[in-house]
């Protein structure tokens, strides 16, 4: 090192120490450069500086391939202090699993095994969104993955090994393609193999999917999303340890085929673990096992066996009576041991008495085929089903099987109520939730209610998987659904009772589920050859009791419909069960499931039609995003205010508004508030609530339907004559009004009297009041030239073409305008009629004079001179021949009935008094506007044609069109429609 420094900077090495920068206390910034001292004192100038050596981490790895995916097992690089640690990698997903065991010799009679699985957000390069920006309590998925690891490894610990063991699995990185749960289970098995803990592994865990009828080994998350099977299978080389299935009604035959495919694939994980353990594994340590001496066991057995047999052979005992009798036997044995002073026997008494019970029950089942409660091996307990027991709720049901009873309730919510999932893989939310609760009173015990419980989460998830298969697709039923399962009494298989009760509650709520789902639990009692460990004889039990679950070898929960299996969970107590026995259990499980389905279908066999006052209401509407932003308000304040005031739930997504209300009255309140804020599509004949914003002498302007305005004319206030508008309505008053039409400008015409009850007629002639026009109503306006003649002959005899519709149109026409236009018109004395020139000026002037005199003689003038002048000017404006909108407006005061078959011939010149509803004419395009065409009908008559949505608009001025008069606007303008020639 000294020679290297001399070559870099030979001058500094020859300077006296008193002249160096370090002598004056300066820090060396960059050693080796000119002007800077080396980082050594004079005494060390000629010696080498100690540097940190390079640590070599000895690592061991095994690579293999399963299901076309490369898998790597590695140990020795990290977590070296753990009793055993392994990193298992599949592509870019890596999981670390570690194992540790306590060294103490605490007195226990059980194995305190703890399995913790954790997914931290750093594994996907994300910072947690919590307030503290760190992970909190374990999530449901982490608890479920921990159970998935615990269930297959627990049976392989040797009997009497009661030392505390902790397995911790952590996801180091995730690419989102593979679910880390299977990797964590296999890594935990490898870590136990490397440790010095006695364990009967290794195990292999595999996932099988099915896409388009073809099984897929180790499917990716993308493949799993379209698969109708999600099978997780764990095994040793020749026996099954654990099965977990979620399926869409897979048949028992196909399920057996999947299980038989999964076993050899899972076995492929075993040899790499053994090879890794040979390379880097520790020598298994001799742990102290809590074993019972043969002498002590025989003493306790002689004292307890006969009384226990007497209890188990009496089928009249109930669960608690049987438990009290067995507890009394234990106390009698305890007193006998205390009298003898047998301290060893007293320490192991509870465990030993439990072993004697197990022997008695199992021997009786195998030899005599009799169960504890006297049932046959394949007999289902008595059933009780009741749906709709809580009518106020959205859905409810009670299901009882023997002494096991659950109460299930259904609550519907908006899509926004879906549960948000914060996991590394899988969907970000789920709309169907099932929450299982096991309170202490269901077993007559005293206990404390705590947070998430692994058992409750596991049982609830199993029932959730079973029912998910029959729910309608999200596109057809997008709402959130929550089932609460409250266990009222427990004597075995409450999770399968939850499936049955939840299925009935779903139908009671009206959710269109395809069919019922039922489930039950299968048990196994076997006799093992002590020398070989092989099963000599066994019996399968249908619908097991809690005691049979405790004393038996297997708890095989199977749920499904008549068509197939939807969920399975297999837990065992011995170190594995042959796969043949597991497959044999499928057939009796189907027979028992069909019996339960028959009882459920007798109670309720189809989704209930919700028509009572307590039924929930769900409404989905489409709005523009601008309208939804108005509804939400600043920071969602307006939306929250509506929810607080009504108790409903509002969910807003892209262009979709979903409202969930407890009942119809709440829904009406919410819809009223929503309609007032953002409105809905205006429909002729629809009734809306609005507020009067201004009052004029001719009517009132009303704001309704989310800020839109309409005119409530004085003639539409009441069935009785109204002299002043202010006598009926006032500013700020809220009214329920009917929309009776819209003019060509899109202004809304409202009516109050159309919503009021019609008074009884005082004459024999029934005269209908004007209401919202329908497609059958006729409203033909007379020609302008005949106005004076018609007014002079009002008292003449009714002609053959006159009927009730003539009486309807006898009221002068009302020109509907906006509030601003009316205000401007009030300030104006008259309309500007200038602009007429040419040879037609004289005839037009004579025509106006004749009409005005005719109007005056017929009493057409209004209450005030100004209003009369406006009415006359309006008519004069309508007959003017400008290029403006009023230029071509024909106005008349009487109606005629037209025939749909009337056609105008080319020889006959068109006039206003000849134009009838349904008449077909040839018109020319006069003007092309944004929303339609102005058509020249001839004879100075012009009409309007509105463009239809999506139609071609390649028209030119002068084009001839064949049209039909379909209606008249409130201003008398003919509304035309195109005629399709045959």
Secondary structure as UniProt FT lines:
FT   HELIX           2..8
FT   HELIX           10..13
FT   HELIX           17..19
FT   HELIX           21..24
FT   TURN            31..32
FT   TURN            34..35
FT   HELIX           42..44
FT   TURN            45..46
FT   STRAND          60..66
FT   TURN            67..68
FT   STRAND          69..75
FT   TURN            80..81
FT   STRAND          84..90
FT   TURN            91..92
FT   STRAND          93..101
FT   STRAND          113..118
FT   HELIX           121..124
FT   TURN            131..132
FT   HELIX           140..154
FT   TURN            155..156
FT   TURN            159..160
FT   STRAND          165..173
FT   HELIX           180..194
FT   STRAND          204..211
FT   TURN            212..213
FT   STRAND          214..217
FT   HELIX           221..225
FT   STRAND          229..235
FT   STRAND          240..250
FT   HELIX           252..280
FT   HELIX           294..312
FT   TURN            315..316
FT   HELIX           319..340
FT   HELIX           343..347
FT   HELIX           349..368
FT   TURN            372..373
FT   TURN            377..378
FT   STRAND          383..387
FT   TURN            391..392
FT   STRAND          395..401
FT   TURN            402..403
FT   STRAND          404..413
FT   HELIX           415..417
FT   STRAND          419..420
FT   STRAND          429..430
FT   STRAND          432..437
FT   HELIX           440..443
FT   HELIX           454..468
FT   TURN            469..470
FT   TURN            474..476
FT   STRAND          480..489
FT   HELIX           494..508
FT   TURN            509..510
FT   STRAND          518..528
FT   TURN            530..532
FT   STRAND          535..542
FT   HELIX           546..551
FT   STRAND          554..560
FT   STRAND          565..572
FT   HELIX           579..603
FT   TURN            613..614
FT   STRAND          617..622
FT   HELIX           625..632
FT   HELIX           634..636
FT   HELIX           637..646
FT   STRAND          649..653
FT   TURN            654..655
FT   STRAND          656..661
FT   HELIX           664..678
FT   TURN            684..685
FT   STRAND          687..696
FT   TURN            697..698
FT   STRAND          699..704
FT   TURN            705..707
FT   STRAND          708..713
FT   HELIX           714..716
FT   HELIX           725..727
FT   TURN            731..732
FT   STRAND          734..742
FT   TURN            744..745
FT   STRAND          748..751
FT   HELIX           753..755
FT   TURN            775..776
FT   HELIX           784..786
FT   HELIX           787..792
FT   TURN            793..795
FT   TURN            800..801
FT   HELIX           804..808
FT   TURN            809..810
FT   HELIX           819..827
FT   TURN            834..835
FT   TURN            839..840
FT   HELIX           841..857
FT   TURN            858..859
FT   HELIX           865..879
FT   HELIX           885..888
FT   TURN            900..901
FT   TURN            906..907
FT   TURN            912..914
FT   TURN            917..918
FT   STRAND          920..928
FT   STRAND          932..938
FT   TURN            939..940
FT   STRAND          941..946
FT   TURN            949..950
FT   TURN            957..958
FT   STRAND          960..968
FT   TURN            970..971
FT   STRAND          974..978
//
